[in-house]
Amino acid sequence: MDWKIIGLSALLNAALTLVLLLIFFPLFFIGPLTGGFLASYVSKGYEDYDKIDTKDGAVLGAMSGLIGGILIGLIFFTGVGFINNIIGLISTETGIITGNNIIITGYIIFQLSIIISFILGIIGGIIGAFFNRNQN
């Protein structure tokens, strides 16, 4: 496996997700899809063959999505401003989330960002493997 491609795809995943999250919230899913797509589309294959199939694309996309989700979650968790903005989006002055529950809410957002990025990375990896296979 080419860890450089996976790492760059994860960084692109995190950066694109955060930028789109701040600019226009509903488009945040494009980041993990792009990261997974890039990881499997650019990859030349591994093991003893040089072609990539959908299973390999899913694995590469999952690894890119997992690393990108951890990066996004860490940025959310350490950036208190991000957490407050997301909490404001989730509960618009309903009083459900108070100051005592901010750590629990941050942890839930951290876990959700990892899960969402992981699943979308798999989907992007499968799409990238499909295009990579048709290119060759």
Protein Blocks (a to p, Z undefined) as FASTA:
>chain_A
ZZklmmmmmmmmmmmmmmmmmmmmmlmmmmmmmmmmmmmmmpgbehjbfbdcfklmmmmm
mmmmmmmmmmmmmmmmmmmmlmmmmmmmmmgokomacfklmmmmmmmmmmmmmmmmmmmm
mmmmmmmmmmmmmmZZ
